[in-house]
Amino acid sequence: MAKKYEVCYADEIPVGGRRIVDIAGRSVGIFNVNNEYYAVRNSCPHKAAPLCKGIIDGMVKGATPGQFEYEQEGEIIRCPWHGWEFAIKTGQSVFNPHKVWVRGYPVSVELKTSNCAEADAGSIEEDPSVDTYRVSVEETNGNRRPTIYIHL
């Protein structure tokens, strides 16, 4: 059974921003991509670099020389060490999406009225073969603020 860890209020991560947290011994990056939240493991599968500290960018696509389009703006994270690129939404690599990926986690956003505490790093019963988190967002209602949770 997955355990839910409180991270922060949703409005504390601006569009295009990120927050890196330690949860149950794992470093995880939470990203706001056009007001949708995604979480990935903060470890590049190439050399275990802190992936989530890399540049958030998009991709350039062109059919012919001199013509190009910019796509997936704000949806690609580039490893700060060697430049490997991954889709924030899926965790798949840009160069080899069928064989290389970074672990993604479910995120949920729920309304909460009390103050946000740091992610609980308490012990949980872990299954090392499964490393996922769930993410979701709900609208603000009155003085209640949407709070981001990671599910391990």
Residue frames relative to the residue before (quaternion, step in Angstrom):
aa qw qx qy qz dx dy dz
M 1.0000 0.0000 0.0000 0.0000 0.00 0.00 0.00
A 0.4400 -0.7074 0.4951 0.2466 3.56 -0.90 0.98
K 0.2515 -0.7342 0.6105 0.1583 3.53 -1.18 0.67
K 0.3499 -0.7454 0.5404 0.1731 3.54 -1.03 0.88
Y 0.1165 -0.7924 0.5982 0.0266 3.58 -0.91 1.03
E 0.3701 -0.7267 0.5383 0.2125 3.56 -0.77 1.05
V 0.2121 -0.7960 0.5589 0.0950 3.57 -0.91 0.96
C 0.7120 -0.3381 0.2905 0.5426 3.60 0.58 -1.17
Y 0.6163 -0.4814 0.4292 0.4520 3.56 -1.30 -0.10
A 0.5894 -0.6077 0.4066 0.3434 3.56 -1.06 0.79
D 0.6863 0.4941 -0.3016 0.4402 3.62 0.98 -0.75
E 0.5516 0.5985 -0.3990 0.4222 3.60 1.26 0.04
I 0.6855 0.3512 -0.2697 0.5779 3.60 1.30 -0.13
P 0.2607 -0.7950 0.5239 0.1598 3.63 -0.24 1.20
V 0.6553 -0.4674 0.3966 0.4414 3.56 -1.28 0.31
G 0.7907 0.2375 -0.2137 0.5222 3.57 -0.80 1.04
G 0.6282 0.5549 -0.3254 0.4377 3.59 1.29 -0.09
R 0.2239 -0.7580 0.5996 0.1260 3.51 -1.38 0.03
R 0.1009 -0.7357 0.6601 0.1130 3.52 -1.35 0.23
I 0.1927 -0.7679 0.6030 0.0979 3.56 -0.94 0.95
V 0.0004 0.8055 -0.5893 0.0630 3.56 -0.78 1.11
D 0.3534 -0.6766 0.5938 0.2544 3.54 -1.31 0.38
I 0.0167 0.7950 -0.6027 0.0669 3.54 -0.75 1.11
A 0.8442 -0.1134 0.0380 0.5225 3.55 -0.69 1.15
G 0.7506 -0.4137 0.2151 0.4682 3.59 0.87 0.95
R 0.6579 0.4653 -0.3174 0.5000 3.61 1.26 0.14
S 0.3102 -0.7055 0.6008 0.2124 3.56 -1.08 0.74
V 0.0211 -0.8115 0.5797 -0.0712 3.55 -0.69 1.19
G 0.2295 -0.7531 0.6014 0.1361 3.56 -1.08 0.80
I 0.1560 -0.7655 0.6195 0.0768 3.56 -0.91 0.99
F 0.1198 -0.8192 0.5609 0.0046 3.58 -0.75 1.11
N 0.2574 -0.7212 0.6213 0.1665 3.56 -1.16 0.73
V 0.0038 0.7850 -0.6161 0.0652 3.55 -0.41 1.30
N 0.8188 -0.2068 0.0825 0.5292 3.58 -0.25 1.31
N 0.6892 -0.5116 0.2440 0.4514 3.55 0.95 1.05
E 0.5636 0.4665 -0.4305 0.5287 3.55 1.15 0.72
Y 0.2802 -0.7948 0.5244 0.1220 3.56 -0.91 0.93
Y 0.0454 -0.7789 0.6248 -0.0305 3.52 -1.02 0.99
A 0.1453 -0.7834 0.5995 0.0765 3.55 -1.14 0.66
V 0.0094 -0.7832 0.6215 -0.0145 3.56 -1.04 0.87
R 0.6014 -0.5519 0.4432 0.3706 3.52 -1.25 0.50
N 0.3732 -0.7393 0.5225 0.2027 3.57 -0.90 0.93
S 0.5808 0.5346 -0.3985 0.4669 3.56 0.72 1.10
C 0.3349 -0.7425 0.5467 0.1941 3.57 -0.59 1.14
P 0.4602 -0.7048 0.4588 0.2846 3.63 -0.83 0.89
H 0.5536 0.6193 -0.3921 0.3953 3.61 1.23 -0.25
K 0.8167 -0.1009 0.1119 0.5571 3.62 0.55 -1.14
A 0.5568 -0.6560 0.3600 0.3606 3.62 1.23 0.56
A 0.2511 0.7672 -0.5402 0.2377 3.59 1.07 0.71
P 0.5564 -0.5860 0.4561 0.3729 3.62 -1.21 0.39
L 0.2570 -0.8405 0.4611 0.1225 3.55 0.37 1.33
C 0.7131 0.4949 -0.2695 0.4171 3.59 0.83 -0.98
K 0.5945 0.5364 -0.3734 0.4684 3.60 1.27 0.00
G 0.5098 0.6749 -0.4005 0.3524 3.58 1.30 -0.06
I 0.6789 -0.4731 0.3819 0.4117 3.52 -1.39 0.01
I 0.2762 -0.7107 0.6227 0.1756 3.56 -1.07 0.86
D 0.0741 0.8178 -0.5536 0.1386 3.55 -0.61 1.15
G 0.4153 -0.6485 0.5554 0.3139 3.53 -1.30 -0.45
M 0.4977 -0.6318 0.4920 0.3333 3.55 -1.23 -0.45
V 0.3000 -0.7130 0.6025 0.1965 3.54 -1.22 0.58
K 0.0490 -0.7877 0.6139 -0.0152 3.54 -0.87 1.03
G 0.0689 0.8076 -0.5826 0.0604 3.57 -0.96 0.83
A 0.3903 -0.7292 0.5173 0.2199 3.55 -0.97 0.88
T 0.7930 0.0915 -0.0288 0.6016 3.56 1.12 -0.71
P 0.6445 -0.5116 0.3783 0.4240 3.59 -1.19 0.38
G 0.8017 0.2799 -0.2257 0.4775 3.56 -0.98 0.88
Q 0.6990 0.3602 -0.2632 0.5589 3.59 1.25 -0.18
F 0.1396 0.7985 -0.5756 0.1079 3.55 -0.86 0.93
E 0.1989 -0.7356 0.6355 0.1247 3.51 -1.34 0.43
Y 0.3193 -0.7108 0.5921 0.2055 3.53 -1.13 0.69
E 0.0402 0.8133 -0.5768 0.0651 3.60 -0.72 1.04
Q 0.8111 0.2425 -0.2199 0.4848 3.55 -1.31 0.39
E 0.1339 0.8249 -0.5343 0.1272 3.56 1.04 0.82
G 0.8269 0.1649 -0.1623 0.5126 3.57 -0.83 1.05
E 0.6399 0.5487 -0.3125 0.4380 3.60 1.26 0.16
I 0.6810 0.4416 -0.2777 0.5139 3.60 1.27 -0.03
I 0.1596 -0.7596 0.6238 0.0915 3.58 -0.97 0.92
R 0.2002 -0.7891 0.5754 0.0791 3.56 -0.87 1.03
C 0.4825 -0.6788 0.4758 0.2829 3.58 -0.76 1.05
P 0.4434 -0.7256 0.4573 0.2603 3.61 -0.80 0.97
W 0.6626 0.5212 -0.3229 0.4301 3.62 1.12 -0.39
H 0.8525 0.0631 0.0232 0.5183 3.60 0.64 -1.09
G 0.5743 -0.6668 0.3483 0.3229 3.59 1.24 0.27
W 0.3610 0.7126 -0.5298 0.2850 3.62 1.16 0.25
E 0.2196 -0.8045 0.5450 0.0872 3.58 -0.93 0.93
F 0.0711 -0.7952 0.6021 -0.0118 3.55 -1.07 0.89
A 0.4622 -0.6457 0.5309 0.2960 3.56 -1.15 0.70
I 0.4445 -0.7084 0.4826 0.2601 3.59 -0.70 1.08
K 0.6756 0.5281 -0.2975 0.4197 3.59 0.96 -0.85
T 0.8117 0.2618 -0.1137 0.5095 3.60 0.98 -0.80
G 0.4182 -0.7034 0.4703 0.3304 3.58 1.16 -0.56
Q 0.5144 0.6558 -0.4182 0.3612 3.60 1.24 -0.15
S 0.4859 -0.6496 0.4945 0.3122 3.55 -1.12 0.70
V 0.5373 -0.6133 0.4733 0.3333 3.55 -1.21 0.54
F 0.7421 0.4438 -0.2382 0.4422 3.59 0.89 -0.90
N 0.8081 0.0309 -0.0040 0.5882 3.65 1.07 -0.56
P 0.0770 -0.8740 0.4779 0.0414 3.59 0.55 1.16
H 0.6612 0.5230 -0.3192 0.4329 3.61 1.14 -0.38
K 0.7816 0.3219 -0.1679 0.5071 3.58 1.19 -0.41
V 0.7749 0.2714 -0.1456 0.5520 3.60 1.12 -0.53
W 0.1785 0.7684 -0.5990 0.1379 3.56 -0.91 0.94
V 0.3372 -0.6717 0.6084 0.2549 3.51 -1.36 0.19
R 0.5721 -0.6305 0.4113 0.3256 3.58 -1.02 0.84
G 0.1928 -0.7621 0.6097 0.1019 3.56 -0.94 0.94
Y 0.2114 -0.7899 0.5683 0.0917 3.59 -1.19 0.57
P 0.5173 -0.6296 0.4759 0.3309 3.59 -1.06 0.67
V 0.0953 -0.7671 0.6338 0.0268 3.54 -1.08 0.88
S 0.0516 -0.7735 0.6289 0.0591 3.58 -1.07 0.68
V 0.1901 -0.7412 0.6303 0.1310 3.51 -1.23 0.58
E 0.0042 -0.8061 0.5878 -0.0687 3.54 -0.69 1.17
L 0.5245 -0.6296 0.4668 0.3325 3.56 -1.15 0.57
K 0.0289 0.7874 -0.6116 0.0723 3.53 -0.99 0.93
T 0.3058 -0.7763 0.5241 0.1706 3.57 -1.00 0.77
S 0.6679 0.4912 -0.3187 0.4594 3.62 1.10 -0.45
N 0.6798 -0.4934 0.3561 0.4093 3.56 -1.33 0.24
C 0.4864 -0.6579 0.5038 0.2770 3.52 -1.23 0.66
A 0.1876 -0.7559 0.6168 0.1137 3.56 -0.97 0.86
E 0.6240 -0.5217 0.4044 0.4182 3.56 -1.22 0.26
A 0.6667 -0.5054 0.3618 0.4113 3.54 -1.22 0.50
D 0.4477 -0.6920 0.5060 0.2542 3.52 -0.91 1.00
A 0.1661 -0.8021 0.5685 0.0757 3.58 -0.68 1.06
G 0.2640 0.7975 -0.5006 0.2089 3.57 1.15 0.54
S 0.5997 -0.5802 0.4081 0.3704 3.52 -1.23 0.32
I 0.0464 -0.7646 0.6423 0.0252 3.53 -1.17 0.71
E 0.5427 -0.5758 0.4802 0.3786 3.51 -1.27 0.31
E 0.1395 -0.8434 0.5179 0.0322 3.58 -0.34 1.24
D 0.1860 -0.7108 0.6654 0.1322 3.51 -1.24 0.66
P 0.3347 -0.7988 0.4558 0.2053 3.62 -0.19 1.22
S 0.6290 0.5445 -0.3525 0.4285 3.62 1.15 -0.34
V 0.7363 0.3232 -0.2034 0.5585 3.59 1.25 -0.29
D 0.0828 0.7937 -0.5910 0.1176 3.57 -0.68 1.12
T 0.3566 0.7429 -0.4852 0.2923 3.58 0.40 1.24
Y 0.1669 -0.7696 0.6100 0.0883 3.56 -1.31 0.49
R 0.3049 -0.7448 0.5643 0.1842 3.59 -1.13 0.58
V 0.0999 -0.7869 0.6078 0.0383 3.61 -1.06 0.78
S 0.1542 0.7664 -0.6181 0.0825 3.60 -1.07 0.76
V 0.2362 -0.7758 0.5735 0.1162 3.60 -1.25 0.45
E 0.1000 -0.7663 0.6309 0.0691 3.57 -1.12 0.74
E 0.5818 -0.6012 0.4266 0.3436 3.56 -1.19 0.59
T 0.5408 -0.6000 0.4853 0.3347 3.54 -1.25 0.57
N 0.0947 -0.7846 0.6120 0.0296 3.57 -1.03 0.84
G 0.8214 -0.0323 -0.0047 0.5694 3.61 -0.42 1.19
N 0.7772 -0.2895 0.2331 0.5077 3.58 -0.85 -0.98
R 0.4775 0.6577 -0.4453 0.3756 3.58 1.24 0.20
R 0.2157 -0.7859 0.5696 0.1067 3.57 -1.00 0.83
P 0.4733 -0.6518 0.4973 0.3223 3.59 -1.02 0.72
T 0.1705 -0.7891 0.5884 0.0455 3.55 -0.90 1.03
I 0.3632 -0.7338 0.5372 0.2023 3.58 -0.97 0.91
Y 0.0669 -0.7718 0.6322 0.0092 3.54 -1.07 0.92
I 0.2316 -0.7223 0.6347 0.1474 3.54 -1.19 0.71
H 0.2278 -0.7868 0.5641 0.1041 3.57 -0.97 0.87
L 0.0851 -0.7888 0.6086 0.0136 3.56 -0.68 1.17
